[in-house]
């Protein structure tokens, strides 16, 4: 049937009328068909899981940073545990003994250790600010705790001493 034929029939016969119960039959059929459940808030569950995991991870990092103080890596710690420990910290800036340069660098930090000045005979001098000295004392104290406070008595001849002086005293 062409468009012209359809147009002619509509002019002759008029609009077609629907049966009176058509709407009810169609709605009954639609209601009787099974529907798939509409997924609602599906995106929220994984988002909440990831947010909770991120919070836990951030909390763990914060606790670890506060507890460990950003000290040497675990591989350094395990290697250095067998080495002789740092002497007990003095009440003020003073001399600290280490079993070797690698231990001193691990405890004091690379940035501080790179500023050392050799004095002679395995003795090095470090000039630090007051705030830097406070951080160094915390690191030395933490290292001493990890190594169970062992003293340097009987340490090998390779032991070195580091004299820490606070600038501007």
Buried (B, 14 or more C-beta within 10 A) or exposed (E): EEEEEEEEEEEEEEEEEEEEEEEEEEEEEEEEEEEEEEEEEEEEEEEEEEEEEEEEEEEEEEEEEEEBEEBBEEEBBEBBEEBBBBBEBEEEBEEBBBBBBBBBBBBBBEEBBEEBEEEEEBBBBBBBEEEBBEBBBBBBBBBBEBBEEBEBEEBEEEBBBBBBEBEEE
